[in-house]
Amino acid sequence: IKMAGDSRFPDVETDGSEKNEETEIVVNVGGVRQVFYGDNLNQYPETRLAELINCLSGGYDSIFSLCDDYDPGKREFYFDRDPDAFKCIIDVYYFGEVHMKKGICPICFKNEMEFWKVDLKFLDDCCKTHLSEKKEELEEIARRVQLILDDLGVDASESRWKRCQKYIWKFLEKPESSYPARVIAVLSFLFILISSVVMCVGTIPDLQVVDAEGNRMEHPTLDSIETACIGWFTMEYVLRLISSPNKLYFALSFMNIVDVLAILPFYVSLILTHLGAKLMELSNVQQAVQALRIMRIARIFKLARHSSGLQTLTYALKRSFKELGLLLMYLAVGIFVFSALGYTMEQSHPETLFKSIPQSFWWAIITMTTVGYGDIYPKTTLGKLNAAISFLCGVIAIALPIHPIINNFVRYYNKQRVLETAAKHELELMELNSAEAKATSSKSELEDLASEGTKGPLYSSRLKVSHSDTFIHLLSEEKHYRTRLQSCK
C-alpha cells in the first residue's frame, strides 16, 4: 500500500494503527494499480480491501494472509488475480452493486468475489441469472460425467442380481455403452417404424379382408406383424421396468407413459374381442376396439426416445410456452374480430355463406392461417376487403413469435453439444490425471520397495490402484471448475 500526501502507514514493525478516513491506498492487481480512499473501503469493513487498512499493525503474518506479496519500500500490496474481474468488483464501493462484464466466466467471477470477500448479494439480478445458468450447466456436466463413471465402475460388493440389473439397464437405455446396445437401439427404432407403417397400410381397402359377417378387417399377415411388434415393445418395457434404479420415477416418466399407451390398446382390444361379447353387444365391442386401435398412433412418439432432434424440439416448445401463448392470443383476438366483421358485412348479400358468427370462426381460422379451403368465402366488396386485412394480420401475428421459438431451439441444441463436448473433455482430463497419478505412485512404490528390500505378496498388493481410487475433482470441489472450465463463457 502506498500512502499519498501526509498520511502514512506506520512501518510493519510498529504496533500503531492508522484509521484516518482520508487515507489513500494503492493496490496492484495483475499489474494494474488502483487507488482507494479509506472512507470508501470502510463502508464494507468485512471485505479484503477494507482489511488492508489495518493489516500493517499485525506484522508480516497479517499482511501475507491478505495478499500475495508486499513491497515495504513502496508500501504496495500485490495480488495475482484477474484485473478485469477486479475492476467490476470494486464498483461495490462506489455504486453499491456489482455488474459482471461480458466475456468473463461467471464461475471465475464468483470465485473472485469470494476472494475479495464481497457478498454475492451485491451482484445484480441479471448477472445472478447468468451465474445460475452456468452453475446449472456445470452441474449437468458433473451429472453426465458421474453417470459415465458409474457405468464404467463395477462394485464388487454388489450382489449378482444388482450387477445384472445395471447391465440390462445400460443395455437398453444407453446405446453408446456398447456395440450390442447400439444394435438393440436400432432394432427398437425399426420396430417402431414397422409398427407405424403397418398401422397405416392396414387401412387400405384393397389390403383388407372380409370376415364371415361381411365386416372389413386387417389382413392376417399385417395382424401377425403387429402382434410381433407389440411383443417386442412389451418385452422391452418389462425389462426396463425391472432393471430401473427408481421404479416409481420410471413409471411416472412421460416417455414411459407413452410406451404404456402404445402397448395397452392391443391387450385391451384383445380382451374385449374374446370376452367383451359376453358382457355387451357385439357392435359396442367393435366400436370400442376401433377406438383403441386409433390410440396406436401414440407409438410414433416412441421415436423421441431414439431421436435427440425430437427431444430438442420438445424442450424448445416447453421453454416457449410464453411465445406460444402470445401467438394463440393474437390469433384468438383476430379470429373473433374478423369473424364478427365478416358476418356483419356479408348479411347484405342474398346468397351469403356466413350464417352465424360461430360458423364464421372457421372462415377466420383458415383465412388468418393462410390455408383458405374455399368452402366459405366473402361475396361482397367490404367482405373481401375484410378478408384481405385478416390474412395480412394473420401472417404478422404468426411471424412475430416464431423468432424467439427458433432461438430457444438453437440455444438448447448448441447447449447440448457443448455439454457433451465438455463432459468428454472432463473424462479425458480425469483419465490423464489418473494415468499420471498411477505412474507417479508406481514409481514411488518401486523406489520404496527397492530401498526396503520387500518381497512377496505385499509387493503386488501395494502396486494395485483400483478404479475407485481415482479422485474426481469436478464432482468434489467447485473450485476446480475455475481451472478446468475457464473456457465456458
Buried (B, 14 or more C-beta within 10 A) or exposed (E): BBBEEEBEBEEBEEEEEBEBEEBBBBBBBEEBEBEBBBEBBBEBEEBBBBBBBBBBBBEEEBBEEBBEEBEEEEBBBBBEBBBBBBEBBBBBBEEEEBBBEEEBBBBBBBBBBEBBBBEEEBBEEEBBEBBEEBBEBBEBBBEBBBEBBEBEEEEEEEEEEEEEBBBBBBBBBBBEBBEEBEEBBEEBBEBBEBBBEBBEEBEEEEEBEEEEEEEEEBBEEBBEBBEBBBEBBBEBBEBBBEBBEEEEEBEEEEEBEBBEBBBEBBEBBBEBEEEBEEEEEEEEBBEBBEEBBEBBBBBBBBBBBBEEEEBBBBBBBEBBEEBBEBBEEBBEEBBBBBBBBBBBBBEEEEEBBBEEBEEBBBBBBBBBBEEEEEEBBBBBEBBBEBBEBBBEBBEEBBEEBEEBBEBBBEEBBEBBEBBEEBBBBBBEBBEEBBEEBBEEBEEEBEEEBEEEEEEEEEEEEBEEBEEEEBEBBBBEEBEBBBEBBEEBE
